[in-house]
């Protein structure tokens, strides 16, 4: 399998070299890029300029080196990622959650690749997914069909509001449980620490979306409906704030995953008091909401907004 060592290429020639290498591929051929940092910005550049004509699979994910396998495919042949599958049918989120597969922040890889990384039998997961495919009568809301301006409002009015309403109580209870039970259960001290990180990240993150990114998306939707163009924004292209938002999603998601692990999937000890039990129940609810929240943005809103910008930017 041919590997392109990007670390040996002069910075201004890195992306052009990768694009040239990709152009040489025949359908279903692939190569690996080797880099000293996460090449995710390249993913968005390729998606914006080439469309969905490649698959992107991480082979190494740091901390020293990153390797990504890039395969050329036709749009019809593209292997669905977990994020795309949940975008089409949100019931599949429960299957991925059951097996501990990250469909929101880590949703840009195939089910098979995700199972390989977690050491899970792919066939078991696929059986559960196939069972849902055969059950046509219990579909939830198909967020993938919604207009992007409406989806922005839905995220703000439901998920952002939920986060804002939930944080004060969760911060209070996590600090209290750590203070009262930290000696007997030292993991509660770490839980309070990591959840404070989550709260700080989301508190600074949501206003950026509400005041900068979402208004621009709504402006683009209005322009498309009116048959007009939007001027180039101060941030250059929507890919730039989206990269920032996804990095912040990943940071919050990683810290919440640590909370999940420390709490044994939010299982309180037998001796836990009511506050302890309420905290864990509310944290489990918060995690489930955040997974849907990030999924709607990463796998539907952001992806479609990148395509919309190509249509309406002057």
C-alpha positions as CSV (number, residue, x, y, z in Angstrom):
1,X,0.0,0.0,0.0
2,X,1.6,3.2,-1.2
3,X,2.3,5.9,1.5
4,X,2.8,9.6,0.9
5,X,5.0,11.0,3.7
6,X,3.6,14.6,4.0
7,X,6.1,15.5,6.7
8,X,8.8,15.6,4.0
9,X,6.9,18.0,1.7
10,X,7.3,21.8,2.0
11,X,4.1,23.2,3.7
12,X,2.8,25.2,0.7
13,X,3.0,22.1,-1.5
14,X,1.5,19.6,0.8
15,X,-2.2,19.8,-0.2
16,X,-1.4,20.2,-3.9
17,X,0.7,17.1,-3.8
18,X,-2.1,15.1,-2.1
19,X,-4.6,16.4,-4.6
20,X,-2.3,15.4,-7.5
21,X,-1.8,11.9,-6.0
22,X,-5.6,11.5,-5.6
23,X,-6.1,12.6,-9.2
24,X,-3.8,9.8,-10.4
25,X,-5.9,7.1,-8.7
26,X,-8.3,4.8,-10.6
27,X,-11.7,4.0,-9.0
28,X,-11.3,2.0,-5.8
29,X,-7.5,2.6,-5.7
30,X,-6.1,4.2,-2.5
31,X,-3.0,5.6,-0.9
32,X,-2.0,6.5,2.7
33,X,-0.9,9.9,3.9
34,X,1.5,10.1,6.8
35,X,1.5,13.3,8.8
36,X,2.7,14.8,12.1
37,X,-0.7,16.3,13.0
38,X,-4.3,15.6,12.3
39,X,-5.0,16.3,8.6
40,X,-8.7,16.9,9.2
41,X,-8.6,20.3,7.4
42,X,-7.6,18.4,4.3
43,X,-10.7,16.3,4.6
44,X,-12.9,19.4,4.4
45,X,-10.9,20.9,1.5
46,X,-11.3,17.7,-0.5
47,X,-15.0,17.4,0.3
48,X,-15.5,21.1,-0.7
49,X,-13.5,20.9,-3.9
50,X,-14.1,17.3,-5.0
51,X,-17.4,16.2,-3.4
52,X,-18.1,12.7,-2.0
53,X,-15.7,10.8,-4.3
54,X,-13.4,9.4,-1.6
55,X,-13.4,7.5,1.7
56,X,-11.4,8.7,4.6
57,X,-10.2,6.1,7.2
58,X,-7.9,6.9,10.1
59,X,-5.2,4.2,10.5
60,X,-3.2,6.1,13.1
61,X,-4.5,8.9,15.3
62,X,-1.6,10.5,17.1
63,X,-0.2,11.6,19.4
64,X,3.0,11.6,17.3
65,X,1.8,10.6,13.9
66,X,-1.4,10.4,11.9
67,X,-2.1,8.1,9.0
68,X,-5.2,8.2,6.8
69,X,-6.2,5.8,4.0
70,X,-7.8,7.8,1.1
71,X,-9.7,5.7,-1.4
72,X,-11.3,7.0,-4.6
73,X,-14.9,5.9,-5.2
74,X,-17.9,7.0,-7.1
75,X,-20.7,8.7,-5.2
76,X,-22.8,5.6,-5.7
77,X,-20.1,3.4,-4.2
78,X,-19.2,5.5,-1.2
79,X,-19.3,3.5,2.0
80,X,-21.7,5.1,4.5
81,X,-20.1,6.4,7.6
82,X,-21.8,6.0,11.0
83,X,-22.7,9.7,11.0
84,X,-24.4,9.4,7.6
85,X,-26.3,6.3,8.7
86,X,-27.6,8.1,11.8
87,X,-28.5,11.1,9.7
88,X,-30.7,8.9,7.5
89,X,-32.3,7.0,10.5
90,X,-31.7,8.3,14.0
91,X,-32.8,5.0,15.5
92,X,-29.4,3.7,14.6
93,X,-27.9,6.0,17.2
94,X,-29.2,3.6,19.9
95,X,-27.4,0.7,18.3
96,X,-24.1,2.5,18.2
97,X,-24.6,3.7,21.8
98,X,-25.3,0.1,22.9
99,X,-21.9,-0.9,21.6
100,X,-20.1,2.3,22.7
101,X,-19.4,3.5,19.2
102,X,-19.1,7.2,18.8
103,X,-21.4,8.3,16.0
104,X,-21.1,12.1,16.6
105,X,-17.5,13.3,17.1
106,X,-16.2,10.0,15.6
107,X,-18.9,9.6,13.1
108,X,-16.8,10.1,9.9
109,X,-15.7,6.4,9.7
110,X,-17.5,3.3,8.6
111,X,-19.1,0.9,11.1
112,X,-16.6,-1.8,10.3
113,X,-13.6,0.5,11.0
114,X,-15.1,1.7,14.2
115,X,-15.7,-1.9,15.4
116,X,-12.1,-2.8,14.5
117,X,-10.8,0.1,16.6
118,X,-13.0,-0.9,19.6
119,X,-12.3,-4.7,19.2
120,X,-16.1,-5.3,18.6
121,X,-17.5,-8.0,16.4
122,X,-18.8,-6.1,13.3
123,X,-21.3,-8.8,12.5
124,X,-23.1,-8.4,15.8
125,X,-23.5,-4.6,15.2
126,X,-24.6,-5.2,11.6
127,X,-27.3,-7.6,12.7
128,X,-28.8,-5.0,15.0
129,X,-28.7,-2.4,12.2
130,X,-30.3,-4.8,9.7
131,X,-33.1,-5.4,12.2
132,X,-33.8,-1.7,12.2
133,X,-33.7,-1.6,8.4
134,X,-36.4,-4.3,8.3
135,X,-38.6,-2.3,10.8
136,X,-40.1,0.5,8.8
137,X,-42.8,1.5,11.2
138,X,-40.9,3.2,14.1
139,X,-38.8,5.8,12.5
140,X,-38.2,9.0,14.4
141,X,-37.8,12.5,13.0
142,X,-35.8,12.5,9.8
143,X,-33.6,15.5,10.6
144,X,-31.8,15.0,7.3
145,X,-34.9,16.3,5.4
146,X,-35.1,19.6,7.4
147,X,-34.2,23.0,5.9
148,X,-30.9,24.2,7.4
149,X,-32.3,27.4,8.9
150,X,-35.0,25.4,10.7
151,X,-32.3,22.9,11.9
152,X,-30.3,25.8,13.3
153,X,-33.3,27.0,15.3
154,X,-34.1,23.5,16.5
155,X,-30.6,23.1,17.8
156,X,-30.7,26.4,19.6
157,X,-34.2,26.1,21.0
158,X,-33.8,22.5,22.1
159,X,-30.2,21.4,22.6
160,X,-28.5,24.7,23.5
161,X,-31.4,25.5,25.8
162,X,-31.1,22.1,27.4
163,X,-27.4,22.6,28.0
164,X,-27.9,26.0,29.5
165,X,-30.7,24.8,31.8
166,X,-28.8,21.7,32.9
167,X,-25.3,23.0,33.6
168,X,-26.0,24.8,36.9
169,X,-27.5,21.8,38.6
170,X,-25.0,19.4,37.2
171,X,-22.1,21.6,38.3
172,X,-23.6,22.0,41.8
173,X,-24.3,18.3,42.3
174,X,-21.0,17.0,40.9
175,X,-19.1,19.4,43.2
176,X,-21.2,18.4,46.2
177,X,-20.8,14.6,45.5
178,X,-17.0,15.1,45.1
179,X,-16.8,17.0,48.4
180,X,-19.0,14.6,50.4
181,X,-18.0,11.3,48.8
182,X,-14.6,12.0,47.4
183,X,-12.6,10.2,50.2
184,X,-14.6,7.0,49.8
185,X,-15.0,7.3,46.0
186,X,-12.1,9.3,44.6
187,X,-13.4,9.0,41.1
188,X,-16.1,11.5,41.9
189,X,-13.4,14.2,42.3
190,X,-12.2,13.5,38.7
191,X,-15.8,13.4,37.5
192,X,-16.4,16.9,38.9
193,X,-13.2,18.1,37.2
194,X,-13.9,16.7,33.8
195,X,-17.5,17.8,33.8
196,X,-16.4,21.3,34.7
197,X,-14.2,21.2,31.6
198,X,-17.3,20.1,29.5
199,X,-19.3,23.0,31.0
200,X,-16.6,25.6,30.3
201,X,-16.2,24.3,26.7
202,X,-19.9,24.4,25.9
203,X,-20.5,27.7,27.6
204,X,-17.9,29.4,25.3
205,X,-18.8,27.3,22.3
206,X,-22.6,27.8,21.9
207,X,-22.5,31.7,21.6
208,X,-20.0,31.3,18.7
209,X,-22.6,29.2,16.8
210,X,-25.5,31.4,17.7
211,X,-23.8,34.7,16.9
212,X,-21.6,33.8,14.0
213,X,-22.0,30.5,12.3
214,X,-25.8,29.9,12.4
215,X,-26.6,33.5,11.2
216,X,-24.3,32.9,8.2
217,X,-26.0,29.6,7.5
218,X,-29.4,31.3,7.6
219,X,-28.1,34.0,5.3
220,X,-27.0,31.4,2.8
221,X,-30.4,29.6,3.0
222,X,-32.2,32.9,2.3
223,X,-29.9,33.6,-0.6
224,X,-30.6,30.3,-2.2
225,X,-34.3,30.7,-1.9
226,X,-34.1,34.2,-3.4
227,X,-31.7,33.2,-6.1
228,X,-29.0,35.6,-4.9
229,X,-25.4,35.4,-3.7
230,X,-23.8,36.1,-0.3
231,X,-20.6,38.1,0.0
232,X,-17.4,36.3,1.2
233,X,-17.5,36.3,5.0
234,X,-14.8,37.7,7.2
235,X,-13.7,34.2,8.1
236,X,-13.1,33.4,4.5
237,X,-15.1,30.2,4.1
238,X,-17.5,28.3,6.4
239,X,-15.0,25.5,6.6
240,X,-12.9,27.6,9.0
241,X,-15.4,28.1,11.8
242,X,-16.7,24.5,11.2
243,X,-13.2,23.2,11.9
244,X,-13.1,25.2,15.1
245,X,-16.6,24.0,16.2
246,X,-15.8,20.4,15.5
247,X,-12.5,20.6,17.5
248,X,-14.5,22.0,20.4
249,X,-17.1,19.3,20.0
250,X,-14.3,16.7,20.2
251,X,-12.8,18.3,23.4
252,X,-16.2,18.3,25.2
253,X,-16.9,14.8,23.9
254,X,-13.6,13.4,25.1
255,X,-14.1,14.9,28.6
256,X,-17.6,13.5,28.9
257,X,-16.4,10.1,27.7
258,X,-13.9,10.2,30.7
259,X,-16.9,11.0,33.0
260,X,-18.7,8.0,31.6
261,X,-15.7,5.7,32.1
262,X,-15.0,6.9,35.7
263,X,-18.7,6.5,36.6
264,X,-18.9,3.0,35.1
265,X,-21.5,4.2,32.6
266,X,-23.2,6.3,35.3
267,X,-23.7,3.4,37.7
268,X,-23.9,4.7,41.3
269,X,-22.5,2.5,44.1
270,X,-25.0,0.7,46.3
271,X,-24.3,3.1,49.2
272,X,-25.0,6.2,47.0
273,X,-27.2,8.9,48.5
274,X,-30.1,10.5,46.5
275,X,-27.9,13.4,45.3
276,X,-25.3,10.9,44.0
277,X,-28.0,8.9,42.2
278,X,-29.7,12.0,40.7
279,X,-26.3,13.2,39.5
280,X,-25.5,10.0,37.6
281,X,-29.0,9.8,36.1
282,X,-28.8,13.4,34.9
283,X,-25.3,12.9,33.5
284,X,-26.5,9.9,31.5
285,X,-29.4,12.1,30.2
286,X,-27.0,14.9,29.4
287,X,-24.6,12.6,27.5
288,X,-27.5,11.3,25.4
289,X,-28.7,14.8,24.5
290,X,-25.1,16.0,23.7
291,X,-24.6,13.0,21.3
292,X,-27.7,14.0,19.4
293,X,-26.7,17.7,19.5
294,X,-23.2,17.1,18.1
295,X,-24.5,14.6,15.6
296,X,-27.0,17.1,14.1
297,X,-24.2,19.6,13.7
298,X,-21.3,17.4,12.6
299,X,-23.1,15.0,10.4
300,X,-26.0,17.0,8.9
301,X,-25.8,20.8,9.4
302,X,-22.1,21.4,8.9
303,X,-21.8,18.9,6.0
304,X,-24.7,20.5,4.1
305,X,-23.6,24.0,4.9
306,X,-20.3,23.4,3.2
307,X,-22.1,22.3,0.0
308,X,-24.6,25.2,0.2
309,X,-21.8,27.7,0.4
310,X,-20.4,26.5,-2.9
311,X,-23.7,27.3,-4.5
312,X,-24.4,30.8,-3.1
313,X,-21.0,32.5,-2.4
314,X,-20.3,35.4,-4.7
